[in-house]
Amino acid sequence: MAMVKFAAALLLSLLAISMLQTMVMANHGHGGHHKGNNQYGPGSLKSYQCPSQCTRRCSKTQYHKPCMFFCQKCCSKCLCVPPGFYGNKAVCPCYNNWKTKEGGPKCP
């Protein structure tokens, strides 16, 4: 009788672990409520976060004012600022694909 109870408990715990694993995988491995892991990408920012993210993005350029102007314009439209000081624009497709009239990149 004890062996049957042990087997039932083991089976129940394996079922619970399997269901938990499925839920985690359904949330793309982020666990559902760890928003900090997805800090880059389309729509990853709120509009009030744009100035601080653009300050970070433009901190190493010699053209700080134009960088800040266009970064904030792009951030307010795309709600995304790529990581780092330069490049990495593939993380934010809207930021990456917004072009000037001449066809150059609009966002720093």
N, C-alpha and C positions, 0 to 999 in steps of 0.2 A: 504493500500500500504506500509506503514512504517513497518507493522508487517511482510510482505513478505520479505522486504529487511533485516530486523533483522534476520529472520529465515535463509535466504540464507547466510548471513555473519557468523552466528553461525555454520551452516553446513560446510562452507568453512574452518573456523578456526579449527573445530574438525577434518576435513580431513587432514589439514596441521599438526596438532599435532600427528595424527595417523601415518602419513608418517615419521615424525621425530622420533617417538618412534621405528618404524620398522628399520630405519637406525641405530639407537643406538644399538638395540638388535642384528642386523646383525654383528656389530663390537664387539660382546661379552660383551657389556656393557661398553666398554672402550671409547666410544665417537669418535673413529676413529683416533684422532690425539693426544691423551694423552699417548705417549709412556712411560712416567715415571712410569705409573701404572704397567707396565709389565716389571719390571726390573730384574726378575729372570726367568729362564727357558731356554730351548734349543735355542741357537742363539740370546740370549738377549743382548750379549755384542759384541763390536768390538774388534779386536785383541789389539789395543792400550790401551784398558781399563783393560786388564788382570793384569798388574803389580799392579795397585791401588786396584783392587778387591782381589788379592791374599795377598797383604799387610794387608788388613782388615781381611781376612779369617785366616791368620797365625799369627795375632798380639798377641794372648794369649798363644801360644804354646812355650814350652821350646826348641823345635826342629825347630827353625825358618828357618834355611837355607834349610834343606831337604823339609820342608813344602812348602817354596817358590818355590823351583825347580820343585817339582811335581805338585803343584797347577798351575804354569804357563804353564807347559807342557799340563796338562789337559785342562786348559782354552783355550789354542791356538787350541786344537783339537775340543773341545766341544762348545766354545764360550759361556760358562756359568760357574758361580761360585755360589754355594749355599749361601743363606743368613746365617748370624750368624758365629760363630767361630768354631762350631763343629756340625755334624749331618746335618739335613735338606737336605740330598742328593737326596731325591725323587723328588725334584723340578727340578733337572738336570739329566735326565736318562742316558745320555752319561757319565757324570761325575761319576755317581753312579755305572754304569755297567762295567767300564773299570777296569780290574783286572790284577794283577801281574801273573807271570808264576806259582806261588804257589797257586793262587786263592784268594789272599787277595786283599783288595781295593788298587788301584793305586793312586787314588786322595784323598787328605786330606779333 
